[in-house]
Amino acid sequence: MGALDVDGSATVGGAATGEGGGDGAGDRGAEEAGVREDTATPGRGAAGGEALAAGAAMANAAKGMSNIVAARFGSAAPSSPRCNRAREEFARGRQAAMVRSPMTTQRSDVATRPGPTCEARIVAFEDDRETARFDRLATEEPLEIRLRAGAASRTVAITMRTPGNDFELAAGFLHNEGVLAGNAALRRISYCLAGEVDADQQYNIVNVELSDAVLPDLDALERHFTMTSACGICGKASLAALRGRGFAPLDDEQRVTPQAILALPALLRERQGVFAKTGGLHAAALFDAHGSCLATREDVGRHNAVDKLVGWALFERRLPLRDCILMVSGRASYEIVQKALAAGVSIVCSVSAPSSLAVALAHEFGITLAGFVRGARFNVYAHAQRITELRA
């Protein structure tokens, strides 16, 4: 069982948890890019999850793709060479997938940890040619976050995520929602014990055990039920909810040059290892004021990537993240800026546009918000005074 124990004397996250990019990070099949989620030792992990998951996903994809081929070539006569050739290719692919992944043909009581990527068999069309081949996909799996205190237990969120850094994701999410103020509130994080749930769900449920014997009031956690990888738990009430949590405008001492901001997208891209394989993941990274990368995380959900970063910072006892810059690969939504506020990040940058509510939040709580950071330009939507040498 994966677990992370926390007590008053423990250093949560002890070893560096790694950066979620490249073959040497991300997750490596839920490996080194996070708290090791099969022992109590932070920073290391078990190998092979990705390889095992790949065969199973490939078999399912091969079956599904054979149906797609049938639909695509449905107008062709049964004896059409084009139709038959495609079907034969997929039949061979499915058979190969079954050999590589026997778990697709029989139920197993041994839990297999899903990796950050998996293979699917596809038909590629290019220059009037079609080719049956494999493609690598970003894995998307559900993660249920359960909160425990004493004998009480409650599910507080279900999110679709890219497996890896699951403990960071759970801790970061709970911190950003005001449930975990810091390490002292956290006693233990673990996956379920073998036999408690079906084997295929063992690594899709994270139990967060609090130091207190009583669960906190979770009714105020309006967004708690179901998140999606696309937009998080949508419909969070308004800026008034953040005021009610006691947030105040962040201090105005941090300064950064335009050149440092412009360098961030390339630095982030260099660390997007899973994206390089799949083209299907968001990323978020923390930088210091000089542009040095502190940590990077990838996920199918941009909000999940930020939660993982905040969880990393919590385990490393770095919160609040004063004098840090958050760079995200997608747009800057209200969700992203709210998480930055909760973590104490005063500068948020994105390669795409911010939303109107994100800009309003940034204005009210003293966050510098930069969008369209690409090439030799970017726009500052709030609190431009932190960007030195910037002229109107």
C-alpha positions as CSV (number, residue, x, y, z in Angstrom):
1,M,0.0,0.0,0.0
2,G,1.3,3.5,-0.8
3,A,1.3,5.8,2.2
4,L,2.9,8.9,3.5
5,D,3.0,9.3,7.3
6,V,3.3,12.7,8.8
7,D,4.0,13.5,12.5
8,G,5.3,16.6,14.3
9,S,9.0,15.6,13.8
10,A,8.8,14.3,10.2
11,T,9.9,16.3,7.2
12,V,7.2,15.8,4.7
13,G,8.5,15.4,1.2
14,G,12.1,15.0,2.6
15,A,13.8,14.3,-0.8
16,A,13.1,16.5,-3.8
17,T,10.0,15.2,-5.4
18,G,11.1,15.8,-9.0
19,E,9.7,17.8,-11.8
20,G,6.9,16.6,-13.9
21,G,8.6,16.7,-17.3
22,G,10.9,14.5,-19.4
23,D,11.5,10.8,-19.1
24,G,13.2,11.6,-15.8
25,A,10.1,13.1,-14.2
26,G,6.4,13.5,-14.6
27,D,5.6,10.2,-13.0
28,R,7.5,7.4,-14.8
29,G,4.6,5.2,-14.2
30,A,3.8,6.9,-10.8
31,E,7.5,6.7,-10.0
32,E,10.0,9.4,-9.0
33,A,8.1,12.6,-9.7
34,G,6.3,12.6,-6.4
35,V,6.1,11.2,-2.9
36,R,6.7,7.5,-3.4
37,E,3.2,6.2,-3.4
38,D,3.9,2.6,-2.3
39,T,6.1,3.2,0.7
40,A,6.5,5.8,3.5
41,T,9.7,7.1,1.9
42,P,9.2,10.4,-0.1
43,G,10.7,11.1,-3.4
44,R,11.1,7.7,-4.9
45,G,8.8,5.3,-6.7
46,A,8.1,1.8,-8.1
47,A,8.8,1.3,-11.8
48,G,6.8,-0.4,-14.5
49,G,3.3,1.0,-14.0
50,E,3.3,2.7,-17.3
51,A,4.4,-0.4,-19.2
52,L,1.7,-2.5,-17.6
53,A,-1.0,0.1,-18.2
54,A,0.1,0.6,-21.7
55,G,-0.8,-2.9,-22.9
56,A,-4.2,-2.8,-21.2
57,A,-5.0,0.6,-22.7
58,M,-3.7,-0.5,-26.1
59,A,-6.0,-3.6,-26.1
60,N,-9.1,-1.5,-25.3
61,A,-8.0,1.1,-27.9
62,A,-7.5,-1.5,-30.5
63,K,-11.0,-2.9,-29.9
64,G,-12.5,0.6,-30.0
65,M,-10.5,1.6,-33.1
66,S,-11.7,-1.5,-35.0
67,N,-15.2,-0.2,-34.5
68,I,-14.1,3.2,-35.8
69,V,-12.7,1.6,-38.8
70,A,-15.9,-0.3,-39.4
71,A,-17.8,3.0,-39.1
72,R,-15.3,4.9,-41.3
73,F,-15.4,2.3,-44.1
74,G,-19.0,1.2,-43.6
75,S,-20.0,2.4,-47.1
76,A,-17.3,0.2,-48.6
77,A,-18.3,-3.3,-49.9
78,P,-17.4,-6.1,-47.5
79,S,-14.8,-7.3,-50.1
80,S,-13.3,-3.9,-50.5
81,P,-9.5,-4.3,-50.2
82,R,-9.3,-1.0,-48.3
83,C,-11.8,-2.0,-45.7
84,N,-10.5,-5.5,-45.3
85,R,-6.9,-4.3,-45.0
86,A,-7.8,-2.0,-42.2
87,R,-9.8,-4.6,-40.4
88,E,-7.0,-7.1,-40.7
89,E,-4.5,-4.6,-39.3
90,F,-6.7,-4.0,-36.3
91,A,-7.3,-7.7,-35.8
92,R,-3.5,-8.3,-35.6
93,G,-3.2,-5.3,-33.4
94,R,-5.8,-6.5,-31.0
95,Q,-4.2,-10.0,-30.9
96,A,-0.8,-8.4,-30.2
97,A,-2.4,-6.3,-27.5
98,M,-3.9,-9.3,-25.8
99,V,-0.4,-11.0,-25.8
100,R,1.2,-7.9,-24.3
101,S,-1.6,-7.4,-21.7
102,P,-3.2,-10.6,-20.4
103,M,-5.0,-8.4,-17.8
104,T,-7.4,-7.5,-20.6
105,T,-8.7,-11.1,-20.9
106,Q,-9.1,-12.0,-17.3
107,R,-9.8,-10.3,-14.0
108,S,-6.8,-9.9,-11.7
109,D,-6.7,-9.4,-8.0
110,V,-3.3,-7.6,-8.3
111,A,-3.5,-3.9,-8.6
112,T,-1.7,-2.3,-11.5
113,R,-0.7,1.3,-11.1
114,P,-1.6,3.3,-14.2
115,G,1.1,5.4,-15.8
116,P,1.0,8.9,-17.3
117,T,0.9,7.6,-20.8
118,C,-0.4,4.6,-22.7
119,E,-0.5,3.3,-26.2
120,A,-3.4,3.1,-28.7
121,R,-3.6,1.6,-32.1
122,I,-4.7,4.2,-34.7
123,V,-5.1,4.7,-38.4
124,A,-3.0,7.7,-39.5
125,F,-4.1,9.6,-42.7
126,E,-1.4,11.7,-44.3
127,D,-0.7,12.7,-48.0
128,D,-3.5,10.4,-49.3
129,R,-2.0,7.5,-47.4
130,E,-3.3,5.5,-44.5
131,T,-1.1,3.8,-42.0
132,A,-2.0,1.5,-39.1
133,R,0.4,2.3,-36.2
134,F,0.6,3.0,-32.5
135,D,0.2,6.4,-30.9
136,R,1.0,7.4,-27.3
137,L,-1.9,9.0,-25.3
138,A,-2.0,10.9,-22.1
139,T,-3.7,8.7,-19.5
140,E,-6.9,10.0,-17.9
141,E,-8.2,8.2,-14.9
142,P,-10.5,9.2,-12.0
143,L,-9.1,10.0,-8.6
144,E,-11.4,10.0,-5.6
145,I,-10.1,12.1,-2.6
146,R,-11.4,10.9,0.7
147,L,-11.0,12.8,3.9
148,R,-10.7,10.9,7.2
149,A,-10.7,12.1,10.8
150,G,-11.0,9.5,13.6
151,A,-13.6,7.0,12.6
152,A,-15.3,9.4,10.1
153,S,-14.7,9.4,6.4
154,R,-16.1,11.5,3.6
155,T,-15.4,11.8,-0.1
156,V,-14.7,15.4,-0.9
157,A,-13.8,15.4,-4.6
158,I,-13.6,13.2,-7.6
159,T,-11.4,14.5,-10.4
160,M,-10.2,13.1,-13.8
161,R,-6.4,13.4,-13.7
162,T,-3.2,12.0,-15.2
163,P,-1.9,9.4,-12.7
164,G,1.2,10.5,-10.8
165,N,1.9,12.8,-7.9
166,D,-1.6,11.8,-6.6
167,F,-0.7,12.6,-3.0
168,E,0.5,16.1,-4.0
169,L,-2.7,16.5,-6.0
170,A,-4.9,15.6,-3.0
171,A,-2.9,17.7,-0.5
172,G,-2.7,20.7,-2.9
173,F,-6.4,20.6,-3.6
174,L,-7.3,20.4,0.1
175,H,-4.9,23.3,0.9
176,N,-6.3,25.4,-1.9
177,E,-9.8,24.8,-0.6
178,G,-8.9,25.8,3.0
179,V,-9.2,22.3,4.5
180,L,-5.4,21.8,5.1
181,A,-3.8,24.9,6.5
182,G,-0.4,23.2,6.6
183,N,1.6,20.1,7.5
184,A,0.4,20.1,11.1
185,A,-3.2,19.4,9.9
186,L,-2.1,16.3,8.0
187,R,-1.5,12.9,9.7
188,R,-1.3,10.5,6.8
189,I,-2.0,10.1,3.1
190,S,-2.4,6.7,1.6
191,Y,-4.0,4.6,-1.2
192,C,-6.5,1.9,-0.2
193,L,-5.3,-1.4,1.2
194,A,-5.5,-4.4,-1.0
195,G,-8.9,-6.0,-0.7
196,E,-10.7,-2.8,0.4
197,V,-11.7,-1.9,-3.1
198,D,-11.5,-3.6,-6.5
199,A,-7.9,-4.0,-7.7
200,D,-8.4,-1.7,-10.7
201,Q,-9.5,1.1,-8.4
202,Q,-6.8,0.7,-5.7
203,Y,-4.6,3.5,-7.1
204,N,-7.6,5.7,-8.0
205,I,-8.5,6.5,-4.4
206,V,-6.5,8.6,-2.0
207,N,-7.2,8.7,1.7
208,V,-6.2,11.9,3.5
209,E,-6.2,11.4,7.3
210,L,-6.3,14.6,9.4
211,S,-4.6,15.1,12.7
212,D,-7.9,16.2,14.3
213,A,-10.3,13.5,15.4
214,V,-13.3,15.3,13.9
215,L,-13.9,16.2,10.3
216,P,-14.1,19.9,9.6
217,D,-17.2,21.6,8.4
218,L,-17.2,20.8,4.7
219,D,-20.5,22.3,3.8
220,A,-18.7,25.5,2.9
221,L,-16.7,23.5,0.3
222,E,-19.4,24.3,-2.3
223,R,-17.3,22.9,-5.1
224,H,-16.6,19.6,-3.5
225,F,-18.4,17.0,-5.4
226,T,-17.1,16.3,-8.9
227,M,-14.4,18.0,-10.9
228,T,-13.5,17.4,-14.5
229,S,-10.1,17.5,-16.1
230,A,-11.3,20.3,-18.3
231,C,-12.4,23.0,-15.9
232,G,-12.2,21.8,-12.3
233,I,-15.2,22.1,-10.0
234,C,-17.1,24.6,-12.0
235,G,-19.3,27.3,-10.6
236,K,-17.5,28.4,-7.4
237,A,-19.7,31.1,-6.1
238,S,-17.8,34.4,-6.4
239,L,-15.0,36.6,-5.1
240,A,-17.1,37.0,-1.9
241,A,-16.4,33.4,-1.0
242,L,-12.6,34.2,-1.1
243,R,-13.2,37.2,1.1
244,G,-15.1,35.0,3.5
245,R,-12.1,32.7,3.8
246,G,-10.0,35.7,5.1
247,F,-7.8,36.2,2.1
248,A,-6.2,39.7,1.8
249,P,-4.3,41.3,-1.0
250,L,-0.8,39.9,-1.4
251,D,2.2,42.1,-0.6
252,D,3.7,44.2,-3.3
253,E,7.4,43.7,-2.7
254,Q,8.2,41.2,-5.5
255,R,9.8,42.5,-8.7
256,V,10.7,40.7,-11.9
257,T,12.0,41.8,-15.3
258,P,10.1,41.5,-18.6
259,Q,13.0,39.3,-19.9
260,A,12.5,36.9,-17.0
261,I,8.8,36.6,-17.9
262,L,9.5,36.1,-21.6
263,A,11.8,33.2,-20.9
264,L,9.3,31.2,-18.9
265,P,7.3,29.5,-21.8
266,A,10.5,27.9,-23.2
267,L,11.7,26.8,-19.8
268,L,8.3,25.3,-19.1
269,R,8.2,23.6,-22.5
270,E,11.6,22.0,-21.9
271,R,10.1,20.2,-18.8
272,Q,6.9,18.9,-20.5
273,G,8.2,15.4,-21.0
274,V,4.8,13.7,-21.2
275,F,3.4,16.4,-23.5
276,A,6.4,15.7,-25.8
277,K,5.2,12.1,-26.0
278,T,1.5,12.7,-26.3
279,G,0.7,16.4,-27.2
280,G,-2.2,16.1,-24.7
281,L,-1.2,17.5,-21.3
282,H,-1.3,20.9,-19.6
283,A,1.6,21.9,-17.4
284,A,2.3,24.3,-14.6
285,A,5.6,25.3,-13.1
286,L,7.0,27.4,-10.2
287,F,9.9,29.8,-10.8
288,D,11.8,32.1,-8.5
289,A,12.2,35.8,-9.4
290,H,15.4,35.0,-11.3
291,G,13.6,32.5,-13.6
292,S,15.0,29.3,-12.0
293,C,12.5,26.5,-12.1
294,L,11.6,25.1,-8.8
295,A,9.1,22.4,-9.8
296,T,7.0,21.4,-12.8
297,R,3.9,19.2,-13.0
298,E,1.8,17.9,-15.9
299,D,-1.8,16.7,-16.0
300,V,-4.8,16.5,-18.3
301,G,-6.3,19.2,-16.1
302,R,-4.6,22.5,-15.8
303,H,-6.0,23.0,-12.3
304,N,-4.7,19.5,-11.3
305,A,-1.2,20.5,-12.4
306,V,-1.4,23.6,-10.1
307,D,-2.8,21.5,-7.2
308,K,0.1,19.1,-7.6
309,L,2.6,22.0,-7.4
310,V,0.9,23.3,-4.3
311,G,1.0,19.8,-2.8
312,W,4.7,19.6,-3.6
313,A,5.2,22.9,-1.8
314,L,3.2,21.8,1.2
315,F,5.3,18.6,1.5
316,E,8.5,20.6,1.1
317,R,7.3,23.2,3.7
318,R,7.6,26.0,1.3
319,L,4.1,27.6,1.7
320,P,3.3,30.4,1.3
321,L,5.0,30.7,-2.0
322,R,6.2,34.3,-1.7
323,D,8.5,35.6,-4.4
324,C,7.5,32.8,-6.8
325,I,6.0,33.0,-10.3
326,L,3.4,30.5,-11.5
327,M,3.5,29.7,-15.2
328,V,0.7,27.7,-16.8
329,S,0.5,26.2,-20.3
330,G,-3.2,27.1,-21.0
331,R,-5.4,30.0,-20.3
332,A,-5.5,31.8,-16.9
333,S,-8.9,30.9,-15.5
334,Y,-10.5,32.0,-12.2
335,E,-9.7,28.5,-10.9
336,I,-5.9,29.0,-11.6
337,V,-5.7,32.5,-10.0
338,Q,-7.7,31.4,-7.0
339,K,-5.2,28.5,-6.4
340,A,-2.3,30.9,-6.8
341,L,-3.9,33.2,-4.1
342,A,-4.3,30.3,-1.7
343,A,-0.7,29.4,-2.1
344,G,0.6,33.0,-1.8
345,V,1.8,33.3,-5.4
346,S,1.8,37.0,-6.4
347,I,2.7,36.6,-10.2
348,V,0.7,34.4,-12.5
349,C,1.6,34.0,-16.2
350,S,-0.1,32.0,-19.0
351,V,0.6,31.4,-22.6
352,S,-3.1,32.2,-23.4
353,A,-5.8,34.6,-22.4
354,P,-7.2,35.2,-18.9
355,S,-10.9,35.1,-18.2
356,S,-12.8,38.2,-16.9
357,L,-13.3,36.7,-13.5
358,A,-9.6,35.8,-13.2
359,V,-8.7,39.5,-14.0
360,A,-11.2,40.7,-11.4
361,L,-9.8,38.3,-8.8
362,A,-6.2,39.4,-9.6
363,H,-7.2,43.1,-9.3
364,E,-8.9,42.6,-5.9
365,F,-6.2,40.4,-4.3
366,G,-3.0,42.1,-5.6
367,I,-1.9,39.4,-8.1
368,T,0.1,40.4,-11.2
369,L,-1.6,38.6,-14.0
370,A,0.2,38.2,-17.4
371,G,-1.4,36.6,-20.4
372,F,-0.3,35.7,-24.0
373,V,3.2,35.2,-22.8
374,R,4.8,34.0,-26.1
375,G,7.5,35.1,-28.4
376,A,8.6,38.6,-27.6
377,R,5.4,39.9,-26.1
378,F,2.9,39.6,-23.2
379,N,0.0,41.5,-21.8
380,V,-0.4,42.5,-18.1
381,Y,-4.0,42.6,-17.0
382,A,-3.5,43.5,-13.3
383,H,-0.8,44.9,-11.0
384,A,1.8,45.7,-13.7
385,Q,4.0,47.5,-11.1
386,R,5.7,44.2,-10.2
387,I,7.1,44.0,-13.8
388,T,10.2,46.4,-13.7
389,E,11.3,48.3,-16.8
390,L,7.8,48.0,-18.1
391,R,6.5,51.2,-19.8
392,A,2.9,52.1,-20.6
